[in-house]
Amino acid sequence: MCFEQISENLQAIVYDPKDAPEELWSAWFAVSESVFREFNPKSRLPDRNAAKRRLSVASPLYRTERTLVFDNTETPVAVMSFSYETQLSPSYELDRNICHMNILVEKAFRRKRIATQLLRELLKKARKIQKTTIAGEIDNTPARKFCEAYAGEVVHKEVQHRMYMDGANWEAAAEWRENGRNKFPDTTFEFFQDCPAADIQAFCRTYTEIINERPTGDMQQTIITTPASRRIEEENLKKKGVKWYTLISREKNGDISAMTDIMYHRREPHKIIQYFTGVSARHRRKGLAKRLKAEMLYLMREKFPEVEYITTTMAPDNRPMQAINAKLGFKLRKTDYVYQWTLTDLERQVEMHLQTVKKRRKRDCQTGFPG
């Protein structure tokens, strides 16, 4: 293994999960599970085999570089990742200047400027490949304070809600489903894993239209789905062991009017993630969002009886969907924040912080204070 010395007390190794030796996986789990427990004390740890498989399968639409960081006693202290879209992504031309960064530092090693040093290394990589915008998604208070210390701008928020199946409002779901079937009997529903070939062009066009109508604040991101990228994502998730199901509604004239999707992993059978629920602007005001959520809820109970809870996220200003979820029994769990910087601004902030630390050390040494 080839380690790179990034400071007097830190060394790092860039690794590929698909062929990482067991000692690197042990180090990765030591950090990631410790941080997970810290901020999710009542939740089950992610299944290790599921995590390995998820990280070991790379999508050709994205490039992710992963790094493990050790101190000079070879103790794992942090993990970080750096990702961006490749030219195969249909959104590449619009988002080619953006990269996403993530840094996790073990609690015992915080407030030692480790995250700042690692951020500087990631910014070097971003400049080398000509990225100009840096983004990071944060879901805990220490990370938010770190981003705010570096003058990060919150460009988007997403609230995560969770509903336990034994607490679901089945009466509301039954009412919405029945009302929809009575009022709009010509609207039908179709459930699939792989998008049918006959529908994939229309599906991708409608998906792109609907998902880019959702509230995203000031975040720089455009999601474009094409038949080619849909097939890539379908195959990629299968390799990860994830079952990806989509439910669409179809009108009498053949239009796809609404859609939602879920993801399920057999190694984590207690949970389902519902990713996206949207209705085409041409077909709103017919109760389709309520009916779609209700139809999918019944399908989940039928196909995955062992599932304990469903998790979903949305923008906090998406009040109609929040009201629907609240009625079904979803409750707020946490808020995710997307921070964004220009590369040059963040570089300047990092260097200012490091220079301040250097001056403080020098002053403390001169006055006899411990460094």
C-alpha positions in Angstrom: 0.0 0.0 0.0 1.2 3.5 -0.9 0.7 6.1 1.8 1.2 9.8 1.2 2.5 12.1 4.0 0.2 15.1 4.1 1.5 16.6 7.4 3.9 15.9 10.2 1.3 13.7 11.9 -1.0 12.6 9.1 -0.7 10.1 6.3 -3.3 9.2 3.7 -4.0 6.4 1.3 -6.3 6.7 -1.8 -8.0 3.3 -2.3 -10.4 1.6 -4.6 -13.1 -0.2 -2.5 -13.5 -3.0 -5.0 -10.0 -4.4 -4.3 -9.3 -2.8 -0.9 -7.6 -5.3 1.6 -9.5 -6.2 4.8 -7.2 -4.0 6.9 -8.4 -0.9 5.0 -12.0 -1.9 5.4 -11.5 -2.4 9.1 -10.1 1.2 9.3 -13.0 2.6 7.2 -15.6 0.9 9.4 -13.8 2.1 12.6 -14.3 5.7 11.5 -17.6 5.5 9.7 -19.4 3.5 12.3 -18.0 5.6 15.2 -19.4 8.8 13.5 -22.7 7.0 12.7 -23.2 6.0 16.3 -22.4 9.5 17.5 -25.2 11.1 15.5 -27.6 8.2 15.2 -27.4 6.6 18.7 -30.8 4.8 18.5 -30.3 3.5 14.9 -28.9 0.2 13.7 -25.5 0.3 12.1 -25.6 -0.2 8.3 -24.9 -3.8 7.4 -21.2 -4.1 6.6 -21.6 -6.5 3.7 -24.2 -4.1 2.2 -21.8 -1.2 2.7 -18.9 -3.0 1.1 -21.0 -3.9 -2.0 -22.5 -0.4 -2.3 -19.1 1.3 -2.2 -17.3 -1.3 -4.4 -19.6 -0.8 -7.4 -18.7 2.4 -9.3 -21.1 4.1 -11.6 -19.7 5.2 -15.0 -21.7 8.4 -14.6 -19.7 9.6 -11.6 -16.1 9.5 -10.5 -15.4 9.2 -6.8 -12.0 9.1 -5.1 -11.9 7.8 -1.6 -9.2 8.3 1.0 -8.4 6.9 4.5 -6.3 9.0 6.9 -4.1 7.7 9.7 -2.1 9.5 12.4 1.6 8.7 13.0 0.6 5.7 15.2 -1.4 4.2 12.3 -4.7 4.8 14.0 -7.5 5.6 11.5 -8.7 9.2 12.2 -10.7 10.3 9.2 -12.2 9.3 5.8 -12.9 11.6 2.9 -14.3 11.5 -0.6 -14.2 13.6 -3.7 -16.7 13.1 -6.5 -17.9 14.7 -9.7 -19.8 13.8 -12.9 -18.1 12.1 -15.8 -18.7 13.0 -19.5 -21.1 10.0 -19.7 -23.5 11.8 -17.4 -26.3 13.6 -19.3 -26.0 16.5 -16.8 -22.2 16.8 -17.4 -22.3 20.0 -19.6 -24.4 21.8 -17.0 -22.7 20.6 -13.9 -19.1 20.0 -15.1 -17.6 22.7 -12.8 -19.1 21.2 -9.6 -17.5 18.7 -7.3 -18.7 17.3 -4.0 -16.6 16.7 -1.0 -17.1 14.8 2.3 -14.9 14.6 5.3 -15.6 12.5 8.5 -13.2 12.9 11.4 -13.4 10.6 14.5 -14.7 12.6 17.5 -11.5 12.0 19.6 -9.4 13.6 16.8 -11.5 16.7 16.2 -10.3 20.3 17.0 -6.8 19.3 15.9 -7.1 21.0 12.4 -7.2 17.6 10.7 -10.4 18.5 8.7 -8.8 21.7 7.6 -5.6 20.0 6.4 -7.7 17.4 4.6 -9.9 20.0 3.0 -6.8 21.7 1.6 -5.7 18.4 0.0 -9.1 18.0 -1.6 -9.1 21.6 -2.9 -5.8 20.8 -4.6 -7.5 17.9 -6.4 -10.4 20.2 -7.4 -8.1 22.8 -8.9 -6.1 20.2 -10.8 -9.2 19.0 -12.6 -10.5 22.6 -13.1 -13.5 22.5 -10.8 -14.7 25.9 -9.8 -17.6 25.1 -7.4 -17.4 23.0 -4.2 -20.4 21.5 -2.6 -21.0 19.4 0.5 -24.0 17.9 2.2 -24.0 18.1 6.0 -26.4 16.5 8.5 -24.8 17.2 11.9 -23.9 20.2 14.1 -20.1 19.9 14.3 -19.9 19.7 10.5 -22.3 22.7 10.1 -20.1 24.7 12.5 -17.0 23.8 10.4 -18.7 24.9 7.1 -19.9 28.1 8.7 -16.3 28.8 10.0 -15.3 28.7 6.3 -18.1 31.0 5.2 -20.0 28.3 3.4 -23.3 29.4 1.9 -26.4 27.2 2.6 -27.9 26.8 -0.9 -30.4 24.1 -0.1 -32.1 22.2 2.8 -33.8 18.8 2.8 -35.8 17.5 5.7 -35.7 13.7 6.3 -38.9 12.1 7.6 -39.4 8.5 8.8 -42.6 6.5 9.1 -42.9 3.2 11.0 -45.2 0.8 9.3 -47.0 -0.1 12.6 -47.8 3.6 13.0 -49.0 4.3 9.4 -52.3 6.0 8.9 -53.9 3.2 6.8 -57.3 4.9 7.0 -56.0 7.9 5.2 -54.2 5.7 2.6 -57.4 3.7 2.0 -59.4 6.9 1.6 -57.0 8.5 -0.9 -56.8 5.3 -2.9 -60.5 4.8 -3.0 -61.3 8.5 -3.8 -58.8 8.4 -6.7 -60.2 5.2 -8.1 -63.8 6.5 -8.0 -63.1 10.1 -9.3 -60.5 9.2 -12.0 -61.1 5.5 -13.0 -59.2 6.0 -16.2 -55.9 6.7 -14.4 -54.0 3.4 -14.0 -50.9 2.5 -12.1 -47.8 0.4 -13.3 -45.1 -1.0 -11.0 -41.7 -2.1 -12.4 -38.0 -2.5 -11.7 -36.6 -2.0 -15.2 -38.4 0.6 -17.1 -40.2 -1.0 -20.0 -38.5 -0.4 -23.4 -41.7 0.9 -25.0 -42.0 3.6 -22.3 -38.4 4.6 -21.6 -38.3 7.6 -23.8 -41.5 9.1 -22.4 -40.6 8.1 -18.9 -37.2 9.8 -19.0 -38.6 12.9 -20.5 -41.3 13.1 -17.8 -38.9 12.2 -15.0 -36.5 15.0 -16.0 -39.3 17.5 -16.3 -40.9 16.7 -12.9 -37.7 16.3 -10.8 -36.4 19.7 -11.9 -39.6 21.4 -10.9 -39.0 20.4 -7.2 -37.7 23.1 -4.8 -33.9 23.2 -4.7 -33.2 26.6 -3.2 -30.0 28.1 -4.8 -28.3 24.8 -5.3 -26.5 24.5 -8.6 -27.7 21.2 -9.9 -29.7 19.9 -12.9 -30.8 16.3 -13.1 -31.2 14.9 -16.6 -32.2 11.3 -17.1 -31.9 9.7 -20.5 -32.7 6.1 -21.6 -29.0 5.4 -21.6 -28.4 6.8 -18.1 -31.5 5.1 -16.8 -30.2 1.7 -18.0 -26.8 2.4 -16.4 -28.4 3.3 -13.1 -30.6 0.2 -13.2 -27.7 -2.1 -13.8 -25.5 -0.3 -11.3 -28.0 -0.7 -8.5 -28.5 -4.4 -9.2 -24.7 -4.9 -8.9 -24.9 -3.1 -5.5 -27.7 -5.5 -4.4 -30.3 -2.8 -4.3 -33.8 -3.4 -5.6 -35.1 -0.2 -7.3 -38.8 -0.1 -7.9 -40.8 2.6 -9.7 -44.5 3.2 -9.6 -46.1 5.4 -12.3 -49.6 6.6 -13.1 -50.8 6.7 -16.6 -53.7 8.7 -18.1 -56.2 7.4 -20.7 -54.3 9.2 -23.5 -51.1 7.4 -22.5 -49.5 10.2 -20.6 -47.3 9.3 -17.7 -48.7 11.7 -15.1 -46.9 11.0 -11.8 -44.2 8.7 -10.4 -42.4 7.6 -7.2 -39.6 5.2 -6.5 -38.2 3.2 -3.6 -35.0 1.3 -2.9 -34.7 -1.8 -0.8 -31.6 -4.0 0.2 -32.2 -7.6 1.3 -29.3 -7.3 3.8 -31.2 -4.4 5.5 -34.8 -5.7 5.3 -36.0 -3.4 8.1 -36.0 -0.3 5.9 -37.1 1.2 2.6 -36.0 4.5 1.2 -38.6 6.4 -0.9 -36.6 8.8 -3.1 -38.9 10.9 -5.3 -42.6 11.5 -5.6 -43.7 14.0 -8.3 -46.7 14.9 -10.4 -46.5 16.4 -13.9 -47.7 20.0 -13.9 -50.3 19.1 -16.5 -52.0 16.6 -14.2 -52.1 18.3 -10.8 -55.1 19.1 -8.7 -56.5 15.6 -9.0 -55.1 14.2 -5.8 -52.5 12.2 -7.7 -49.7 12.7 -5.2 -51.9 11.4 -2.3 -53.1 8.4 -4.4 -49.5 7.6 -5.6 -48.2 7.6 -2.0 -51.1 5.4 -0.9 -50.8 2.9 -3.8 -47.0 2.6 -3.2 -47.6 2.1 0.6 -49.9 -0.8 -0.1 -47.4 -2.3 -2.5 -44.6 -2.0 0.1 -46.7 -3.8 2.7 -47.5 -6.6 0.2 -44.0 -7.1 -1.2 -41.9 -6.3 1.9 -43.8 -7.4 5.0 -40.7 -7.4 7.1 -40.0 -3.7 6.6 -40.2 -1.7 9.8 -39.9 1.9 8.5 -39.8 4.1 5.4 -37.5 7.1 5.0 -38.0 10.0 2.6 -36.6 13.5 2.1 -37.9 16.7 0.6 -37.3 20.5 0.7 -38.8 22.2 3.8 -40.8 24.6 1.6 -42.5 21.7 -0.2 -45.5 22.1 2.0 -48.0 20.0 0.0 -45.8 16.9 0.1 -44.9 17.5 3.8 -48.7 17.7 4.6 -49.3 14.4 2.7 -46.4 12.7 4.6 -47.5 14.0 7.9 -51.0 12.7 7.4 -49.7 9.2 6.6 -47.6 9.2 9.8 -44.2 10.4 8.7 -42.3 12.3 11.4 -39.3 14.7 11.1 -36.0 13.0 11.8 -33.3 15.4 10.7 -32.3 18.2 8.3 -29.6 18.0 5.7 -27.9 21.2 4.6 -26.1 21.7 1.2 -23.2 24.1 1.5 -21.5 25.6 -1.5 -18.4 27.7 -2.1 -16.4 29.0 -5.1 -13.1 27.2 -5.2 -11.1 30.4 -4.9 -13.1 31.6 -1.9 -12.7 28.3 0.0 -9.0 28.2 -0.8 -8.6 31.6 0.7 -10.6 30.7 3.8 -8.5 27.6 4.4 -5.1 29.4 4.0 -6.3 32.2 6.3 -7.2 29.6 9.0 -3.9 27.7 8.6 -1.9 31.0 8.8 -3.8 32.0 11.9 -2.9 28.7 13.5 0.7 29.0 12.5 0.9 32.5 14.0 -0.8 31.4 17.2 1.7 28.5 17.6 4.6 30.9 17.1 3.2 33.3 19.7 2.6 30.6 22.2 6.1 29.2 21.9 7.5 32.7 22.4 5.4 33.3 25.6 5.9 29.8 27.0 2.3 28.7 26.6 1.8 25.1 25.5 1.0 24.7 21.8 
